[in-house]
Amino acid sequence: MGPTTLAGKPPDRGDDVSQDSQQPQQPQQPHQPQQHPEASGPQQDPHPQPAPRPMAPPYQPAPPSLSPMALAKPAPFRRGFGLGAGAGLGFGGAMLVFSLLASLLTGLMMMGFAGAASTLSGSGQTAVEPLATVWGKDTATRKLRAIPVAGAIQTRAADGFALAEGTYGYEVADVLDALEADDTDGVILMMDTPGGTVTGSKAIADAVDRYRERTNKKVYAFVQGMSASGGMYAMAGADEIIADHGTTVGSVGVIMGPLERYRDVTGMGSIMGAVEAGSITQEYITAGKGKDAGQPFRDLTPEERANLTDITNEMYDDFVNHVATKRGIDRAVIVDQLGAGMFTGQKAKEVGYIDEVMGRDEAMRHFATGAGLDPADTKVVQATAPGLWASLFGVEARPWGVAPAAQPVGGQPARATAQMCTDPTAPLVWHGPLVGVCS
């Protein structure tokens, strides 16, 4: 019979131990103190419980063990080498990107240059040719454009070179065709030429007509030394022609030759085409014919002579009709009275080839007034050769329209290759001998 206890008396310590040993111990829950709002202060738990054990942290795998080599600090050399290698790779990458961008920009620039070259080459170079004042003040607000027609008038650059500077008729026509009404207040042809090819001379004349019709601006001509044959052809359609004192004008005619004839040939040289013959004759005609007409080892046949004459007469008729129409002169007067004669300025005025004889300064003032401008506020400008930079775009180092002279090659003297010098059957509107131009 176990020990008895008094009612309400808590068991002693020994009783607790014996009972605990006989019954399994229940897990203790943490005590949650009750809140009593009516209490005046914190209440003490009569049966304090031990604090709960902290919860174990979640499982984490142990970090891999590091070798002593890995734990060791990097040596200064290795650290510096790594930094240098990284910087080098970064710099190399930057340079590669820069190189690619530079190549791209260069390609775009080259495409731009190619486009500009295609635009500025040929007659397009007139857009970049500097204009120099040849009369009047640079500060003048109005301008007349001077276009030189000097030396032998050839047709185009492909015709070859003469021994002296001249004019390409097709290119002068290009210059006139490129001018718009707002570009200039008028044009002055500065004439100093003995003539040239029919084609080149007529090309200038036709371009003069086109410019006048397109812009409603005037074209003037000023004879500075000579305006003969092809020069007369080119300037006849101008609104007004003035010749300087001491000049000559005229020679309305067509010529062909010289057609040489070698007789009794005894030897041929290799230097400058030297020929030894019993006699050498030269013949100028107004026409001719034949596949080999003009070769010097036989005479012209009657049929060849008649054909060449017909060609020359046809061109002569066109020339005469052009001058008669543009200058208001009866055709019969030119053919029967004036012929292919050359006249001084005053005589040319009397026959109707020109309008007045004046000095240069007076003529420029007269042209400005005729164009409705104030001479004191007018300048005359002329194109000059483009700068060296323009060669990057295929621009030639000469004003468009100016035919450069032939140059010596390989230590040999300059040689004329112009068609007017090498083809004796080519009809020319030319005055005087070809010495100095072809030989």
C-alpha positions in Angstrom: 0.0 0.0 0.0 1.6 3.2 -1.2 2.1 6.3 0.9 -0.9 8.5 1.4 -0.9 12.2 0.9 -2.9 14.9 2.3 -5.5 16.4 0.1 -4.2 19.5 -1.6 -0.6 18.8 -0.5 1.8 18.6 -3.3 4.0 15.5 -3.4 7.5 15.8 -2.1 10.6 15.5 -4.3 10.9 11.8 -3.6 7.4 11.1 -4.7 8.0 12.9 -8.0 11.1 10.8 -8.7 9.4 7.5 -8.1 6.5 8.4 -10.2 8.7 9.6 -13.0 10.5 6.4 -13.0 7.3 4.5 -13.3 5.6 6.5 -16.1 7.1 7.7 -19.4 8.0 11.3 -19.4 5.9 13.5 -21.8 7.6 16.1 -23.9 7.0 19.5 -22.4 5.5 22.3 -24.5 6.8 25.7 -24.2 4.7 27.8 -21.8 2.7 30.5 -23.3 1.9 33.1 -20.7 -1.6 34.4 -20.7 -2.2 38.0 -20.9 -4.4 39.6 -18.3 -5.2 43.2 -19.2 -6.5 43.8 -15.7 -3.2 43.0 -14.1 -1.2 45.9 -12.9 2.1 44.4 -13.8 3.8 41.4 -15.4 2.8 38.0 -14.0 5.3 35.5 -13.0 4.8 31.9 -14.2 4.5 29.7 -11.1 5.9 26.8 -13.0 8.8 28.0 -15.2 9.7 25.8 -18.1 13.1 25.4 -19.6 13.8 27.4 -22.8 13.2 25.6 -26.1 16.2 24.2 -27.8 17.2 26.2 -31.0 16.4 24.5 -34.2 19.2 23.1 -36.2 20.2 25.0 -39.4 19.3 23.4 -42.7 21.8 21.0 -44.2 24.5 22.5 -46.3 27.3 20.4 -48.0 30.7 21.1 -46.8 32.8 23.3 -49.2 35.3 21.4 -51.3 38.7 21.2 -49.7 41.3 23.5 -51.3 44.8 22.4 -52.0 47.7 24.2 -50.5 48.5 25.6 -54.0 45.1 27.1 -54.3 45.2 28.6 -50.8 48.5 30.1 -51.5 48.5 33.8 -52.6 49.3 34.4 -56.3 52.8 35.4 -56.9 53.3 39.0 -58.0 54.6 38.0 -61.4 51.6 35.8 -62.2 49.3 38.5 -61.0 51.0 41.1 -63.2 51.2 38.8 -66.1 47.4 38.1 -65.9 46.6 41.8 -65.6 48.9 42.6 -68.6 47.5 39.8 -70.7 43.9 41.0 -69.9 44.8 44.5 -70.8 46.5 43.4 -73.9 43.5 41.4 -75.0 41.2 44.3 -74.3 43.4 46.7 -76.2 43.7 44.2 -79.1 39.9 43.8 -79.2 39.4 47.6 -79.2 41.9 48.0 -82.0 40.1 45.2 -84.0 36.8 47.0 -83.6 38.4 50.3 -84.5 40.0 48.7 -87.6 36.7 47.3 -88.7 34.9 50.6 -88.3 37.8 52.4 -90.1 37.5 49.9 -93.0 33.8 50.5 -93.2 34.2 54.2 -93.2 37.0 54.0 -95.8 34.7 51.8 -98.0 31.9 54.3 -97.7 34.3 57.2 -98.4 35.7 55.4 -101.5 32.1 54.8 -102.7 31.5 58.5 -102.2 34.7 59.3 -104.1 33.7 57.0 -106.9 30.3 58.6 -107.1 31.8 62.1 -107.0 34.4 61.1 -109.6 31.7 59.8 -112.0 29.8 63.1 -111.4 32.8 65.4 -111.9 34.7 63.7 -114.6 34.3 64.9 -118.1 32.1 67.9 -118.6 31.0 67.7 -115.0 34.3 69.3 -113.9 32.9 72.7 -114.9 31.1 72.6 -111.6 34.4 72.8 -109.6 36.5 75.0 -111.9 37.5 78.2 -110.1 36.4 81.5 -111.8 39.0 84.3 -112.0 38.1 87.9 -112.7 39.6 89.0 -116.0 38.0 92.4 -116.1 36.2 94.6 -113.5 36.4 94.5 -109.7 36.2 91.3 -107.7 33.6 92.9 -105.5 31.2 93.5 -108.4 27.8 91.9 -107.8 27.0 91.2 -111.5 29.0 89.1 -113.9 29.5 88.1 -117.5 31.1 84.8 -118.3 34.1 84.8 -120.7 34.8 81.6 -122.7 38.0 81.5 -124.7 38.1 80.2 -128.3 41.8 80.4 -129.0 44.2 78.5 -131.2 43.2 75.7 -133.5 39.6 74.6 -133.1 39.6 70.8 -132.8 36.5 68.7 -132.5 37.3 66.7 -129.3 40.1 65.4 -127.1 40.1 62.0 -128.9 41.2 63.7 -132.1 44.8 64.0 -130.7 47.1 66.8 -129.9 48.4 69.7 -131.9 51.8 71.4 -131.3 50.1 74.5 -129.8 47.3 75.0 -127.3 43.9 75.2 -128.9 40.2 74.6 -128.3 38.0 71.6 -128.3 34.7 72.6 -129.9 32.6 69.9 -128.3 33.9 70.9 -124.8 33.1 74.6 -125.4 29.6 73.4 -126.3 29.5 71.5 -123.0 30.4 74.6 -121.1 27.6 76.6 -122.8 25.1 73.9 -122.3 25.8 73.7 -118.6 25.2 77.3 -118.0 21.8 78.2 -116.5 20.1 81.6 -116.5 21.0 82.3 -112.9 24.7 81.4 -113.4 25.7 84.5 -115.3 24.2 87.7 -116.9 25.6 86.8 -120.3 28.4 85.2 -122.2 31.4 86.7 -124.0 33.3 84.5 -126.6 37.0 85.6 -126.4 38.1 85.0 -130.0 41.7 84.5 -131.2 41.7 81.6 -133.7 42.7 80.8 -137.3 39.9 78.3 -137.4 39.9 74.5 -137.4 37.6 71.6 -138.0 34.2 72.1 -139.4 32.6 69.9 -136.8 34.3 71.7 -133.8 33.5 75.1 -135.1 29.8 74.3 -135.9 29.4 72.7 -132.4 30.2 76.0 -130.8 27.9 77.9 -133.1 25.0 75.5 -132.3 25.6 75.8 -128.6 25.5 79.6 -128.8 22.0 79.3 -130.3 20.9 76.9 -127.6 22.1 79.1 -124.8 20.4 82.2 -126.1 17.1 80.3 -126.6 17.3 78.5 -123.2 18.3 81.4 -121.0 17.1 84.5 -122.9 20.5 85.9 -122.2 22.8 87.5 -124.7 26.0 86.2 -126.2 28.8 88.5 -127.3 32.0 88.0 -129.2 35.2 89.9 -128.8 38.0 89.4 -131.3 41.4 89.8 -129.6 43.7 89.0 -132.4 42.2 87.0 -135.2 38.8 85.3 -135.9 39.2 83.5 -139.2 37.3 80.8 -140.9 36.2 78.5 -138.1 36.3 81.4 -135.7 33.9 83.3 -138.0 31.7 80.2 -138.1 31.6 79.9 -134.3 30.9 83.6 -133.5 28.5 84.5 -136.3 25.4 83.8 -134.2 26.4 86.2 -131.3 24.2 89.1 -130.5 27.0 91.5 -131.1 30.6 91.2 -132.4 33.3 93.7 -131.5 36.9 93.5 -132.7 39.9 95.1 -131.1 42.1 97.4 -133.0 44.6 95.7 -135.3 42.7 92.5 -135.6 41.6 90.6 -138.7 38.3 88.8 -139.4 37.0 86.7 -142.3 38.1 83.8 -144.5 34.7 82.3 -145.1 35.8 79.2 -146.9 36.7 75.5 -146.7 40.1 73.9 -147.5 41.4 70.4 -147.7 45.0 69.2 -147.9 47.8 69.4 -148.4 47.7 66.4 -150.7 51.4 65.6 -151.5 52.6 63.9 -154.7 56.0 62.2 -154.7 57.5 61.6 -158.1 60.5 59.5 -159.0 61.1 58.3 -155.4 64.6 57.1 -154.9 64.6 56.4 -151.1 62.6 56.5 -147.9 64.1 57.6 -144.6 63.0 56.5 -141.1 63.5 59.9 -139.5 60.5 62.2 -139.6 59.3 60.4 -142.8 62.1 61.7 -145.0 61.7 61.0 -148.7 64.2 61.2 -151.5 62.4 61.9 -154.8 62.9 63.6 -158.1 60.1 66.0 -157.2 57.6 66.5 -154.5 54.5 68.5 -155.1 51.7 69.6 -152.8 48.2 70.3 -153.9 45.3 71.9 -152.0 41.9 71.4 -153.4 38.4 72.2 -152.2 37.3 68.6 -152.4 38.6 65.1 -153.4 37.6 61.4 -153.4 38.8 57.8 -153.2 39.6 55.2 -150.6 43.3 56.0 -150.8 42.8 59.5 -152.0 45.6 61.7 -150.8 48.3 59.1 -150.6 51.5 60.6 -152.1 52.5 57.9 -154.6 49.9 58.4 -157.3 47.8 61.2 -158.8 44.2 61.7 -157.9 41.8 60.3 -160.4 39.1 62.6 -161.9 36.4 60.8 -159.9 38.3 61.2 -156.6 38.9 64.9 -157.3 35.2 65.4 -158.1 34.1 63.7 -154.9 36.4 65.7 -152.6 35.3 68.8 -154.3 31.6 68.0 -153.8 32.3 67.4 -150.0 34.1 70.6 -149.6 31.5 72.6 -151.6 28.7 71.2 -149.5 30.4 72.4 -146.3 31.2 75.7 -147.9 27.5 76.2 -148.7 26.6 75.5 -145.1 29.2 77.9 -143.9 28.1 80.7 -146.2 24.5 80.2 -145.4 25.2 80.4 -141.6 27.2 83.6 -141.8 24.7 85.2 -144.2 21.8 84.4 -142.0 23.3 85.3 -138.7 25.0 88.5 -139.9 22.3 89.6 -142.3 24.5 89.6 -145.4 23.3 88.6 -148.8 24.7 85.2 -149.7 25.8 86.4 -153.2 27.9 89.1 -151.6 29.8 86.6 -149.5 30.3 84.2 -152.4 31.0 86.7 -155.3 32.5 89.7 -153.5 33.9 88.8 -150.1 35.0 85.2 -150.9 37.5 83.8 -148.4 39.2 87.1 -147.9 40.5 88.4 -144.6 39.7 92.0 -143.5 40.8 94.4 -140.9 38.5 95.3 -138.1 37.2 98.4 -139.8 36.7 96.7 -143.2 35.0 93.8 -141.5 32.6 96.3 -140.0 31.9 97.8 -143.4 31.1 94.4 -144.9 29.0 93.3 -142.0 31.2 90.7 -140.4 31.4 92.6 -137.1 29.5 95.4 -135.4 32.1 97.7 -134.0 35.8 98.2 -133.4 36.7 99.0 -129.8 39.5 98.5 -127.3 39.1 95.8 -124.7 38.0 98.0 -121.8 35.5 99.9 -123.9 34.2 96.7 -125.3 33.6 95.2 -121.9 31.8 98.2 -120.7 29.7 98.2 -123.9 28.8 94.5 -123.3 27.8 95.2 -119.7 25.5 98.0 -120.8 24.0 95.9 -123.6 23.2 93.2 -121.0 21.3 95.8 -118.9 24.1 96.0 -116.2 26.0 98.8 -114.6 29.6 98.5 -115.9 30.9 99.9 -112.6 29.2 96.9 -110.8 30.0 94.2 -113.4 33.0 91.8 -113.7 34.0 89.4 -116.4 35.0 86.0 -115.1 36.7 83.1 -116.8 37.3 79.5 -115.7 40.8 78.4 -114.6 42.3 75.0 -114.1 41.0 73.1 -111.1 43.3 72.6 -108.1 45.4 69.5 -107.4 42.8 68.0 -105.0 40.3 67.7 -107.9 42.5 65.1 -109.5 41.2 62.6 -106.9 37.9 62.8 -108.6 39.2 62.4 -112.2 39.1 66.1 -113.0 41.7 67.2 -115.6 44.2 69.8 -114.8 42.9 72.3 -117.4 39.8 74.3 -118.0 37.2 72.3 -119.9 37.4 73.4 -123.5 41.1 74.1 -123.6 43.1 71.7 -125.8 46.5 71.1 -124.4 49.6 71.1 -126.6 51.4 67.9 -127.4 54.4 67.1 -125.1 57.8 65.5 -125.7 57.8 61.8 -124.9 60.9 59.7 -124.1 63.3 62.5 -125.0 61.8 62.8 -128.4 60.3 66.1 -129.6 56.6 66.6 -129.4 54.6 65.2 -132.3 51.3 66.4 -133.6 48.6 63.7 -133.6 45.6 65.8 -134.2 43.3 64.7 -137.0 43.6 68.0 -138.8 47.3 67.4 -139.0 47.3 63.7 -140.0 44.4 63.4 -142.4 44.9 65.5 -145.5 41.4 64.7 -146.7 39.7 66.2 -143.7 38.0 69.5 -144.7 38.9 72.5 -142.5 37.6 75.9 -142.0 41.1 77.2 -141.6 43.1 80.3 -142.6 46.8 80.1 -143.4 49.4 77.4 -143.2 49.4 74.7 -140.5 53.0 75.4 -139.6 53.3 75.8 -135.8 50.2 73.7 -135.3 51.1 70.5 -137.1 54.8 70.9 -137.8 
